[in-house]
């Protein structure tokens, strides 16, 4: 298994002096449940036409084998990928900037200066509340938003309050 530094490709996604905070470990099962729910919708859209073809053509067992050969390995790969993505995803509250890092295939590192932040939203869906998780979404003028997903609700409230305090000190109203 690669080390965190190898996953982050050196300093490209982990600049010196930044100590990124990871999501809690309970975010991994939450992400996996979201993946299963998403795959159920995808499976339904694939299965219905396949069933119609199976009804129209009596000898169509190869469709089920082809579908299984594609969908099952993809689901297994995504299941194990969530743990690796958890190791990469994180945020850092610097003295003047908010840094958000994420992605496994398409990695990203986004930085927003506190003075550019226009609003801060804290949200929690039905499933994220079951896992005691929240999302902080920060809107800036230059970029539509930065999102810190699957963090503790107390940490989300702390980030919201910190950004509001910084905004008051700079004379900007959130």
N, C-alpha and C positions, 0 to 999 in steps of 0.2 A: 504494500500500500504506500503510495507516495506521501512524503511529508507535506505539512501545510505550506512550507516555503516553496517546494516544487510545484504544488498546485497553484500557487499565486504567481509563479514565474518571476521569482526574485522580488525586486523592488517596484516592478511595474504596477502591481495591484496591492502592494503593502509598503508604502513609502516609509522611510526611516522616521522614527519619532512618533509613529502612530501606533496606538494599541487598540486595535479593533475589538469591539464587544460582539460576541456571537449571540445568536438567538438561543433561548433555552432549549435543552435537548428534547423537550416535549413537542417542539415544533416539527420534528421529523415525522412522528405518527400523524400529526395534523396534516402535513403536506401529503403523506401517503393516502390518507382518507380522501383528500381533495383529488388526488390522482385517480383513485378508484372510481369516484363519482364521475369524473370527467371521462374516464374510459368506458363507463357504463353508457353514457350518452353516445359516445363514438361507436361503441359496440352495437347499440340499437340502430343507428343509422346505417351500419354495415350489415347487420343481421337481417333486417327486414327485406332489403332487396335480394339478399342471398336466399332467404326462405321463399320469396316469390319465384326465384329462378328454380329452386329445388322442387317447388310444386309444379311448375310448368314443364320442367325436364325431370323425368322420373329418375334417371341415372346421373345424378349431379353430386355425388359424394366428394368429388375432387374440390368443389368450392369450399366445403368445410375444412378439408385438409389444408388448402391454400390459406384460408383465413386464419386457421390455428397456427400455421407456420410463420405468419407475420405478426399477429396480435400477441400471442403468448410470449415470445422472446422480447418483444418491445415492452410489454408490461413488466416482465421480470427485470429488464435493464433499468426501467424507470424506478422500480421499487428500490433497488440498491443504489441508484444514483442520488436519491434524496439525502442519504447520510453524507455523501461526499459534498453535495451542495451546501449542506448545513455547515461544514467545515470552512467554506469559503465566504458565505453570507455574513455580513456584519456591518457595524457602523462605528464611527469615531466622532466624539464631540470635542473638537479642537478649541483652542482659545478664540479663534475668529471664524472658524468654518465647521460645517457639518459634512462629514464624509460618509458615503454609503457605498458598500461593495457587494456584488452578487453575481450570480450566473455561473454555470459550469461550462456549457458549450460556448456561449457568448458572454464572456466576462465583461463586467463594467465596474468602473470606479467613478462615482459622481461626487462633485464637491460643490457646496453652496455656501457662500459667505453669509454670515448671520444678518448683515445689513441688507441683503437682497431678498430675504425671506418676506413674503407678503402675507401668507397665512399658514396656519398649522392645524390640521384636522387629526383627531384621534377617533378610530373606528374599531368595531369588533363585530364580526358576523356571528350568526348562531353557532356554527361549528367552532369558531375560534374562542368563543366564550366557554364552550364545553372543555377546551384545553387550557383555559385561563391565559389567552393570548390577545394581543391588540396590535393595531397597525397605526403608525404615525405617518401622515402624508403632508409634506411640506411643499408649498407652492412658491416658486420664485418668478421673477420677471423674465429672466433669460431662458429658463427651462420650465416646462409645464409643471413638473413635480419631481420630488425625490420621495421614495417610500421606504420606510423602515418596517419590515413586515415581521410578524410572529414574535413579538417581544412581550415581556411581562407588562400587565396593565399599569402597575406602579411605576415601572421604568418609562412607559409611554407618558404618564402624567408628569413625571419629572422632566422629561425632554420638552413637553409642551410648556411647562412652567419656566424652564430655562430659556427657551426661545422667546417667550413673552417678556421675561425680565431683560434679556438682551435688547429686544425691540424697544422697550421703554427707555433704556439707557441711551440708545441711539436716536430717540425721538421718533421712532417709526411705530405706527399702531398696527397690531395684528388684527 
